[in-house]
Amino acid sequence: MHATVDQEGCIGCGLCTGICGEVFALNDEGKAEAVVNPIPPEAEAAAQEARDSCPVSVIDIQE
């Protein structure tokens, strides 16, 4: 699984980093980005929860 974050739509709330800090981090611009790809198997559920919890729905996870 691979995660991406739409940088233009991200509001930098940090919810994804709180839910799945193994995969997501805030960059120098204060936007979330996927810092680990592929997503480790043990972090897949948390990454999907982060995607589902994103208030602006900018996280995409592909198989």
N, C-alpha and C positions, 0 to 999 in steps of 0.2 A: 504494500500500500504506500502511496505517495500523497503528501499533503501540500497544498498551495494556499496562499492567502492573497486575495485581491487587494493590493496595496492602496488603490484609489478609494475603495469603499471602507477600508478598515478605519475605525475610530480610535484605536489604541486603548481600549478599555482594560485590556489585560486579563480578561476572563479566561481566555484560552491558555494563557501562561500559568494561571493559577490552577486550572484543571489538569493540564498536561504539559508541565514545564520540561518534560523529557523531549518534546518535539517542537514546542512553540516558544519563542522569545520575542521581546520587543527590540526593534533595531534602533539605530541612532536617530531615526526620524520619529520614533515613538509609535511605530506601526508594528503589528505582529507579523512574524514570518516563521516558516517552517525551517528549523535549523538542523533537523535530522531527517534524512530521506535515504532509503526507505524507512518507514516507521517500524521500529522494533516490534516483534509480535507481542511482547508483554505490555506495550503502550498503545496498541490498536484500540482497545475499548475506551481508554481515556481520550485518545485523539478524536474518536467519533463523538464522544460526549462533548468535547470542546467545540467541534463543528456544530453539533445540534444546539448548543447553548449560546453560540455567537449571536449577539443582538442584531447584527446587521447582515448575517448570513453570507460572509465573505470567505469562509473556509471551505475548500473542496478537497475531498479525499477520493482518490482513484485506486482501483485494484492494481 
